[in-house]
Amino acid sequence: MTEKNKEPKQDQRKGQGVTRPQVPLSDCTSVTDLHPDQCACCHGADLKETGRPPIQHQVWELPEPVIEIHAYQLHASTCTRCHHVTRAEAPMGRSAFGARLTTHMSMLKTGYRMSECETGTRVPKITTN
């Protein structure tokens, strides 16, 4: 074994924790102050603040998915020369789903191996509040 292999990795050294840097409170989505309800030792409810700064625990979370529904009103116009009625075309063709939702549904079918029926039952759950 070489010396390189004997040395533990940075995050495996005994006694040294690995922490993620804290985000400033101004950049957090919400800040909630939590105070103990009772003593952890005797369960008494008569507690007095210590005056020490609180320990900060941050939880990173993905936001709830929000479906955006864009309505395109396809108007019809009559040609003044030949009187043919022409209707505007939707920008994304005839599909009812946009590129991101189509990708998401494809991921459910291929990545998670869901059937067409299972995928179809997941989409309405995302779109309703």
Stockholm file with secondary structure:
# STOCKHOLM 1.0

chainA/1-129         MTEKNKEPKQDQRKGQGVTRPQVPLSDCTSVTDLHPDQCACCHGADLKETGRPPIQHQVWELPEPVIEIHAYQLHASTCTRCHHVTRAEAPMGRSAFGARLTTHMSMLKTGYRMSECETGTRVPKITTN
#=GR chainA/1-129 SS CCHHHHSCCGGGSTTCCCCCCCCCGGGSSCCCCCCCSSCTTTCCSCCCCCCCCCCCCCCCCCCCCCCCCCCCCCCEEECTTTCCEEECCCTTTTCSSCHHHHHHHHHHHHTSCCCHHHHHHHHHHHHCC
#=GC SS_cons         CCHHHHSCCGGGSTTCCCCCCCCCGGGSSCCCCCCCSSCTTTCCSCCCCCCCCCCCCCCCCCCCCCCCCCCCCCCEEECTTTCCEEECCCTTTTCSSCHHHHHHHHHHHHTSCCCHHHHHHHHHHHHCC
//
